[in-house]
Amino acid sequence: MRRLLVATILGAALSTPAFAADADDVPTPALTISPATIAAAANNGAPAANTDLATRSSFNYRRPSVLPALYATSAALQGYDAASTLRALQNGAHEANPMMKGVVKSPAAFVAMKAGVTAASIMSAEQLWKSNHRMGAVGMMVATNVLMGMVAAHNSRVLSQLQ
């Protein structure tokens, strides 16, 4: 249980930004090559057919299909954790996490907290993705889902023992 608690705290600490930007900080320009530039180079300098701004800007932030799938999996695992925890508590189990004992007394507060954790992890991954830490975004969501999968498996075992 201590390992789970340490992993949760580390995950929360690593998923939040450590430094705030100063008001006078100038953003570092990123080198981006638009599809139009690539097409023009391939056509020996001839202009590309599609050079509108929307196409060029959306090209840089296109997500792989795995990232939205990880978001959905995270939400599903958090939802299962909330439902299975509340069901186990109704059947006589007790909350093993000392930090959550006060929160689980109110099902509404517990569900709201789980929704907030889900939203925070997704927003952190989105921020990582947009700041070109794409492997970090995917890695963080994979780690979050593995951790929540372990919690869901534990809850499932507890529920099966109670029945």
Secondary structure, 3 states (H helix, E strand, C coil): CHHHHHHHHHHHHHHCCCCCCCCCCCCCCCCCCCHHHHHHHHCCCCCCCCCCHHHHHHHHCCCCCHHHHHHHHHHHHHHHHHHHHHHHHHCCCCCCCCCCCCHHHCHHHHHHHHHHHHHHHHHHHHHHHHCCCHHHHHHHHHHHHHHHHHHHHHHHHHHHHHC
